[in-house]
Amino acid sequence: MHKLARLGALLLLAGCLGDLEGAGPTEPQLIGEGRRALFIGNSYTYFADIPGLVQAMADSAGGDKIAIETVAGPNMALVDHWNEGTAKREIAEGGWEWVILQQGPSSLQVNRDSLRTLTQMFGTEIAKVSAKPALFSAWPSAARQEDFDRAIESYTLAASDVSGILLPVAASWKKAWESDPELQMYQDGLHPSAVGAYLAAATIYSRLLNKTPVGLPLTLRTRSGLQITLSQTTGTIVQNAAAAVNGF
């Protein structure tokens, strides 16, 4: 099990996040009710149950609910999902409002090219079921923070290629660091800490539902049993960062 640090926030788990490491693609299961979102990605998406946190934010805010399904496995790029086939089959089932695509930061040219090409390929499938593609802009590792701008640009281009939605998660991390450079976004140098996961989810929630995340509860519990609590100071910074990158 990963050892979870208390750095401006408390992350409590009912289960073991580390149990997913090394597993294959998750078994697709629609959770909840409401506007339907299909997440396709890797451990960036599932490590701290970011889809579940997005859903929990919608639940806590009242109004629109979000039903979620996740197809994700460790180290999977979009080309891996395309070749494996589960993601395409789930898209074809239809009923989705959004299909959210995520791979690594994709700051290197070869990875950018792959991201853009596979986004267009998935975009064709997404269009067949009248859903909207959305790009989860992944952050670089702690060791390669100089790649943030390139990574953001890669996802911006990929979203533009398919007239999709950019979910500006990496930009929201940068924005939060402007207010407090000491914020601990990383759990292990790659995956998000409680702070980073909350900020990622708040950014996605805000962009999909076109609502400000300011004022959301600072304690969230997902339907998978994960609980996150942020301090008031940290919560204010991350909510304001998510709001700012989404134009609120």
N, C-alpha and C positions, 0 to 999 in steps of 0.2 A: 504494500500500500504506500502511496506517496505520503510523505510527511508534510502536513499543511501548516504553513506559518501564520502567525498572527502579526500582521504588518498593516495596521490601520483598519483591519477588518477581521471578522471571525468567520471561518468556514467550517461548518459542522456537516458531517456526512452520516446518513443512515446506512449507506453501503460504502463499498470501496471503489473509488474512482480508478484506482490502478487495475482493478479486475478487467477493465476493457482493453488494457494495453496488450497487444499481441493477438487480439481477437480479429476475426474477419468482419466483413460488413455486418452491421447490426440488422437484426430481424425487423423488417418494416412493420410498424404498428401505429395506427392513427390514435392519438391520445387527445381526448377532450372534444369540444364542440366549438363551432363558430367558423370564422374565416380560416380557410385551410392553407397551411404552409408546409411544403416539403423541403427539408434541409438535406443537401447532398454535400458531404465533405469528409474530413478526417478528424484527428484528435483535437484540432483547434475547436471543432464544433462540439464534440461529445465529452471532452475531458471534464468540464465543469457544467455539463448539461445546459449549454447556452440556449438551445431551443426551449428547454423547460423553464429557464429563467425568463425568457421573452413571454412565454405563456403565463407565468406567474405574475408578471407585471400587468399584463392585460386583465387577468382575473382581479387583481387588487385595485385597478383603476376604475372598474365598472365599465359599462358600455360594451364595445366590441370585444368579443372573445376570440381567441386564436386556437384552432386545433392544429396539432403538430405531428409530423412524422419525420423520422431521421433515417437516412441511409448513409452510414459512415463506417470507415475502418481505418486502422493505423496506417499512416504514411501514404494514404491514397490521394493521388492527383485525379483530376477530372478524366484524364485518359484511362486511368485504371477503372474508374466507375463505368466509363463507356464500354470498355472491353469486358468487364465483369457482367454487366447486363441488368442487375437489379434496379439501378436508378432509372434506366430507360423504361423498364416494365412498370415501375411505380408511377412515373410521369404519365404513361399511356393509360393508366386507370382513370385519370381525369378527376375533375372536381376541385382542383387546386386553384387558389387565387394567386399564390406566389410559389415559385420554385427557386430556392436559394442555393447558389453554387459557391463552393469554397475549396481552394487548394492551398498550398503553401504561399508565402509572400510573393513569389514570382517576380522578384526584382531583376534576376538575371535574364538576359535576352531570350535564351532558349526556353526558359520557363514562362516568360511573358508570351512568347509565340504560342506555346502549348495552351496556356490559359485562354488566349483569344480564339484560337482555332476550336478548342473543345467547347467553349462558351457558345460559339456560333452553331456548332453541331447540336449541342443540347438545346440551344435556342429554337432550332427548327422543330424539335420534338415538343418543346414547351408550347410553341405557337399552335401546334395541332390540337391541343386541349384547351386553348384560349386562356392560358395562364400567363403570368408576368414573370420574366426572369429577374432575379435580384442577385447581385454580386456581393458577397461577404468579404470585405477588404481585409485580408489577413495581415497581421503585424509581423515584422522580422524578429528573429531571435535577439536575445539580449546582447549577444556577441556581434551582431551586425546591425546595430541601430542606425548606422549611417545609410542603410538601405530603405528607410521609411518612405522617403519621397518617391523613389523608384517603384516601390511596392504599391503605393497609393496610385501612382500613374498607371501601372499595369491594370489594376482593377477598374480604374476610371475608363480606360480605353476599352476593356472587355465589356463593361456595361453599355458604353456608347455603341459598340458594334451591333448590339442586339436591341437597342432602344430600351434597355432595361433599367432597373433601379440600382443605384450604387448605395450600398450600406457602408457608410464611412467609418468603420470601426478603427482602422489604423490611424486615421486622422483624429478621431476622438481621443485616442491614447496620447497623441502629441499635444492636443489641446489641453488635456488634464495636466500634463507635465509642465505646461506654461504657468499654471497656477501653483503647482507644487512639484518641483523636480525630484523630490524624494519619494513620491508615490511608488509603491512596490507593485507594479503591474504583473510581473512574472512570478510564477510558482517555482519553476525549475529552469529558468532561462529560455523556455520556449512556450510552455502552456501558461494560461492565465492564473494568477492568484485570484482570491475572492474579489479584490478591487478590480482587476482587469476583466474578470468574467462579468461582474455587475455592469461595468461600463460598456462592454461589448453588447450585452443584452439590452441595456437602456438605449443604445444607439440604434440597434435594429428595431426595437419596439417603436421608438419615436419615428423612424423613417417609414416603416410599414403602415402604421396607423395615423401618421401625420398628427401626432400629439406630443406636447412637451413632456419629457420625463421628470421635470422638476415637480417635486411634491410626492413622487411615488414612495411607498414604504421602503425603509432602509433594511428591513428584515423581509426576506423572501424565502418561501419554501416551495420547491418544485414537486410535481406529482410523483417524481422518482425518489423523493425523500431527501434531496439535498437542501440544506438551509444555509443562507448567507445573511450575515448582519454587518452593516457598515456603520462606523461612527458618524455622528452628525457632521463633523468637519469634512471627513472624507466623502461622505455621501453628497454633500452640497457641491463639492468640487466636481465629482464625476457626473452628477446629474446636469450641472451647468455645462460641462464639456460636451456631453451628448446632445444637449439642447442646441448649443452653439453651432456644431457642425451640421445640424439639420435645419438651421435657419430660424430657431426660436429665440 
